Amino acid sequence: MDSDAKPGRKGRPPLGPGELDAMALRYVERYATSEEKLARYLRRKLRERGWDGEDAPPVAALVQRLAGLRYVDDRQFAEARTRSLARRGYGRRRIGQALAADGIAPQLREDAAADLDEMESALALARRRRLGPFAEAESGPEKRRKDLGILLRAGHGMDVARRVANAATVEELEIEA
């Protein structure tokens, strides 16, 4: 039963149950992923190649089986992704948006961001982008306004963003904290 396979790639037969399982295992072997991201990947592959099985493709059951085997763990994925994004300088709001896009449940998003040090994350971004106290030249009001915008777009709260953008030295921020 060849369903909605995209035309174009010749010689690509529709997926069968064994191939779908192998494809899912290769994906979780190669990438840290959430249950929702894995399901999206498998549905996309089924759209591209079609399905050769008798019944509907068992995407949900396959994802649940891999989650039961702990090959896919949303909590662990959320914690690792939160740490990674915080090191890159993203704030709580932007991290929450990224986790939501990855299909992580709201409670897991909150739990993952519970230990997030917002100031440390903002300083990581400021250091990388040379904002606030890390700017090479003395900053005027226009530069501080731009720095504030960058910090806000990265998901930091107004209070943290304003403190970092207006700080003349890193020590000034450490004293306030």
Secondary structure as UniProt FT lines:
FT   TURN            10..11
FT   HELIX           17..30
FT   HELIX           35..49
FT   HELIX           59..68
FT   TURN            69..70
FT   HELIX           74..87
FT   TURN            88..89
FT   HELIX           92..101
FT   TURN            102..103
FT   HELIX           106..113
FT   TURN            114..115
FT   HELIX           118..129
FT   HELIX           132..134
FT   HELIX           141..153
FT   TURN            154..155
FT   HELIX           158..166
FT   HELIX           170..176
//
